[in-house]
Amino acid sequence: MQAKCFGGCCPKNCWASYKLHEDVTQKLSDVNDLISNGHFDVVAEKFVRDQFDEVPVDRAVGVESTFEELRSCFENSLVRVIVIQIEASKDVDPGKIQEDIRKKLRIGDDAWNNKTVDDRARLFYNILKNKKFALLVDDVWEKIDLLKLGVHSPNNHECKIIFTTRSKEISGQMVAWKSIKVNCLTLDKAFDLFKEKVGKTTLENFHILPLAKLVVEERRGLPLALYTIGCAMANKVTPNEWKHAIEILRSYPSKVQGIVEDVYYLLEFSYDRLPDDIYKSCFSYCALFPEDYNFEKQKLILLWIAEGFFG
């Protein structure tokens, strides 16, 4: 009204008013076209984060080449990717795995509670089928049918399913397209890991340093054993304590703190998975020989036959 004269009957600037009228008419036409062509049954969906969650972890030692090989698998596909990381562990529980994935996808309780495994699988499938995603399943001990859980097999380079396992057999059962073997650590990398757990101050003692290197050499570059023993030795600060601890390691290793829980249980699991009692007998028989004994395969087989393990 302020822009008009003669009591609001005529605009002060007819040309400006005409242009404004044209603009409004065009915008109204555009809005009507969008409304007629659009689909507004779902106006907005819950936002799913597509970035990594940072978690505190120990520094990785001696696996740089493995990480580099793994990184190459993600080449040019880490942009706008949903990353889902879960842990499987020994006893596979489909419900727990689905629950872990559900938390990563931030699916609400209303769409989740009182649903069957199949219902939840369909929900996952419809969420993930048109999205880029990377699923990392850690510590797989037996075959997991991910399709039954609602995770479809990747059909392009933009989706990845990566799992870690101690069993080459499991890798085959889950039809891994590419296997990356994690090797034992080299002697220098093994010592770096051991030093990190024991502490640099203790190893500055020139009487303890050769004892520490001896422990590392006897562990054959096995990271889990080095980690566990390194933590157990962290409070040993005199050469005599180290010598005593080494004797315990050699004679009664199960007495070392953490060995049973962190190492022996894994060895026991591997032993229990040997195909039958013949395999177990042959494996156990090797413990009768001295440390670092140089086996001759043919001679060992003859000894097994002599023991009656097989004909």
C-alpha positions in Angstrom: 0.0 0.0 0.0 3.0 2.3 0.7 4.3 1.7 -2.8 1.0 2.9 -4.4 -0.5 6.4 -5.0 -4.0 7.8 -5.5 -5.2 6.0 -2.3 -3.7 2.7 -3.2 -5.3 2.5 -6.7 -2.2 2.9 -8.8 1.4 1.7 -8.4 4.2 4.4 -8.3 6.4 2.3 -10.6 4.3 0.4 -13.1 7.2 -1.4 -14.8 8.6 -2.7 -11.4 5.2 -4.0 -10.4 4.8 -5.7 -13.8 8.1 -7.5 -13.4 7.2 -8.6 -9.9 3.9 -10.0 -11.2 5.8 -11.9 -13.9 8.3 -13.4 -11.4 5.5 -14.4 -8.9 3.5 -16.0 -11.8 6.5 -18.0 -13.0 7.4 -19.2 -9.5 3.8 -20.3 -8.8 3.9 -22.2 -12.1 7.2 -23.9 -11.1 5.8 -24.9 -7.7 2.7 -26.4 -9.3 4.8 -28.4 -11.7 6.9 -29.7 -8.9 3.9 -30.7 -6.9 2.2 -32.5 -9.8 5.4 -34.4 -10.7 6.7 -35.1 -7.2 6.1 -38.0 -4.8 5.5 -36.8 -1.2 4.3 -40.0 0.5 7.6 -39.8 2.5 8.7 -36.2 3.1 11.8 -37.0 5.1 13.7 -40.1 6.4 15.8 -40.4 9.5 19.4 -39.4 8.7 21.9 -42.2 8.7 25.5 -41.1 9.4 27.9 -42.0 6.7 31.2 -41.3 8.4 33.5 -43.4 10.6 33.2 -43.5 14.4 36.6 -43.0 15.9 37.4 -45.5 18.7 40.4 -45.8 20.9 42.8 -48.5 19.9 46.4 -49.6 20.5 49.0 -48.6 18.0 49.3 -51.2 15.3 52.8 -52.6 15.1 54.3 -54.6 12.1 51.1 -54.8 10.0 51.6 -51.7 7.8 51.8 -53.8 4.6 48.6 -55.6 5.6 46.8 -52.3 6.1 48.1 -51.0 2.8 46.7 -54.1 1.0 43.4 -53.6 2.8 43.3 -49.9 1.9 43.7 -50.7 -1.7 40.5 -52.8 -1.5 38.6 -49.5 -0.7 40.2 -47.5 -3.5 37.9 -44.7 -4.7 35.0 -46.0 -2.7 35.2 -44.3 0.8 33.2 -41.3 -0.2 29.7 -41.3 1.4 29.9 -44.9 2.6 28.0 -46.2 5.6 30.5 -48.1 7.8 29.1 -50.9 10.0 31.5 -52.6 12.3 30.4 -55.6 14.5 32.1 -58.4 16.4 30.9 -62.0 15.8 33.0 -64.0 18.4 32.7 -67.8 19.0 29.0 -68.4 19.5 27.2 -66.8 16.6 24.0 -65.2 17.6 22.0 -63.8 14.6 19.9 -61.7 16.9 22.9 -60.0 18.4 24.6 -59.4 15.0 21.3 -57.8 13.8 21.1 -55.7 16.9 24.7 -54.4 16.4 23.9 -53.5 12.8 20.6 -51.8 13.9 22.5 -49.6 16.3 24.9 -48.5 13.6 22.1 -47.7 11.2 20.2 -45.9 14.0 16.9 -47.7 13.4 14.3 -46.7 15.9 12.6 -49.0 18.4 9.2 -48.6 16.8 10.4 -50.3 13.6 12.5 -52.9 15.5 10.8 -54.2 18.6 8.6 -57.3 18.4 9.9 -58.1 15.0 11.2 -61.6 13.9 14.7 -62.2 12.5 13.2 -62.4 9.0 11.3 -59.1 9.5 14.5 -57.4 10.6 16.4 -58.9 7.7 13.9 -57.4 5.2 14.2 -54.1 6.9 18.0 -54.2 6.6 17.8 -55.3 3.0 15.5 -52.4 2.0 17.8 -49.9 3.7 21.1 -51.1 2.3 20.1 -52.3 -1.2 20.5 -48.8 -2.7 23.4 -47.6 -0.5 27.1 -47.8 -0.5 28.3 -49.6 2.6 31.2 -51.4 4.2 30.5 -54.1 6.7 33.4 -55.2 8.9 32.8 -58.4 10.9 35.5 -59.1 13.4 36.6 -62.5 14.9 34.5 -64.9 12.8 34.7 -68.5 14.2 32.1 -70.1 12.1 30.2 -69.4 8.8 27.7 -66.5 9.0 24.9 -66.4 6.4 24.7 -62.6 6.0 22.0 -62.8 3.5 19.6 -64.3 6.0 20.5 -61.4 8.3 19.5 -58.9 5.6 22.9 -58.0 4.2 23.0 -58.6 0.5 26.2 -59.7 -1.2 28.1 -56.7 -2.8 27.4 -56.6 -6.5 29.7 -53.6 -7.2 33.0 -52.1 -6.0 31.1 -49.5 -3.9 30.0 -52.1 -1.3 32.4 -54.2 0.8 32.1 -57.0 3.3 35.3 -57.6 5.2 35.7 -60.2 8.0 38.6 -61.4 10.1 39.0 -65.1 11.0 41.6 -67.5 12.3 40.4 -70.2 10.0 41.2 -70.6 6.3 38.3 -73.0 6.1 35.8 -70.3 7.2 37.3 -67.9 4.6 36.4 -70.5 2.0 32.9 -71.2 3.4 32.0 -67.5 3.2 33.3 -67.3 -0.4 35.9 -64.6 0.2 36.8 -62.9 -3.1 40.2 -61.9 -1.7 42.1 -63.2 1.3 44.8 -61.2 3.1 47.0 -63.3 5.3 48.4 -61.7 8.4 51.9 -63.1 8.9 53.9 -63.3 12.1 55.9 -60.3 13.0 59.6 -59.9 12.0 62.0 -59.9 14.8 62.5 -56.2 14.9 58.7 -55.5 14.8 58.1 -58.1 17.4 60.6 -56.4 19.7 58.9 -53.0 19.1 55.6 -54.5 20.2 57.1 -56.2 23.2 59.0 -53.0 24.2 55.8 -51.0 23.9 54.0 -53.2 26.4 56.9 -53.7 28.8 58.0 -50.0 28.8 61.1 -48.3 27.5 62.5 -47.5 31.0 62.8 -51.1 32.1 64.6 -52.1 28.9 67.1 -49.3 29.3 68.8 -51.7 31.9 71.6 -53.3 29.8 71.3 -56.5 32.0 67.5 -56.8 31.2 67.8 -56.0 27.4 69.3 -59.3 26.3 66.8 -61.2 28.4 63.9 -59.3 26.8 65.3 -60.1 23.3 65.5 -63.8 24.3 61.8 -63.7 25.3 60.9 -62.1 21.9 62.9 -64.7 19.9 61.2 -67.6 21.7 57.7 -66.2 20.9 58.4 -66.6 17.2 56.8 -63.3 16.3 53.3 -64.2 17.5 51.6 -60.8 18.4 49.1 -62.1 20.9 51.7 -64.0 22.9 54.1 -61.0 22.8 51.3 -58.6 23.9 50.2 -60.8 26.8 53.7 -61.6 28.0 54.8 -58.0 27.6 52.0 -56.8 29.8 52.9 -59.5 32.4 56.5 -58.5 32.4 55.8 -54.8 32.8 56.3 -54.9 36.6 59.5 -56.9 36.4 62.3 -54.3 36.9 65.4 -56.4 38.0 67.4 -59.0 36.1 66.7 -61.7 38.7 62.9 -61.1 38.3 63.3 -61.5 34.5 65.3 -64.7 34.8 62.7 -66.2 37.1 59.9 -65.1 34.8 61.7 -66.7 31.8 62.0 -70.0 33.7 58.3 -69.9 34.5 57.5 -69.2 30.8 59.5 -72.2 29.8 58.4 -74.6 32.5 54.9 -73.5 33.5 53.7 -71.0 30.9 50.1 -71.3 32.2 51.2 -69.5 35.4 51.8 -66.3 33.4 49.0 -63.8 33.9 46.7 -63.7 30.9 48.2 -66.6 29.0 45.3 -69.0 29.7 42.5 -66.4 28.9 44.2 -64.7 26.0 46.3 -67.5 24.3 45.5 -71.0 25.5 41.8 -70.7 24.9 42.5 -69.9 21.2 44.9 -72.8 20.9 42.3 -75.1 22.5 39.7 -73.9 20.0 42.0 -74.6 17.1 42.9 -78.1 18.5 39.2 -78.9 19.0 38.6 -78.1 15.4 41.0 -80.7 14.1 39.0 -83.2 12.0 39.2 -86.3 14.3 41.2 -88.1 17.0 43.9 -89.3 14.6 44.8 -85.7 13.7 44.8 -84.7 17.4 47.1 -87.7 18.3 49.5 -86.8 15.5 49.6 -83.2 16.6 50.1 -84.0 20.3 52.8 -86.5 19.5 55.0 -83.6 18.3 55.1 -82.3 21.9 57.3 -85.3 22.9 60.3 -83.9 21.0 62.7 -81.2 22.4 62.2 -77.6 21.6 63.5 -76.6 18.1 63.7 -80.2 17.1 64.2 -80.5 13.3 61.4 -82.9 12.1 61.9 -85.1 9.1 58.5 -85.6 7.6 59.1 -89.2 6.5 60.5 -90.3 9.8 57.7 -88.6 11.7 55.1 -90.5 9.6 56.8 -93.8 10.3 56.7 -93.0 14.0 53.0 -92.3 13.8 52.5 -95.6 12.1 54.6 -97.4 14.8 52.4 -95.8 17.5 49.3 -97.3 15.7 47.7 -94.0 14.8 47.0 -95.3 11.3 48.0 -98.2 9.0 
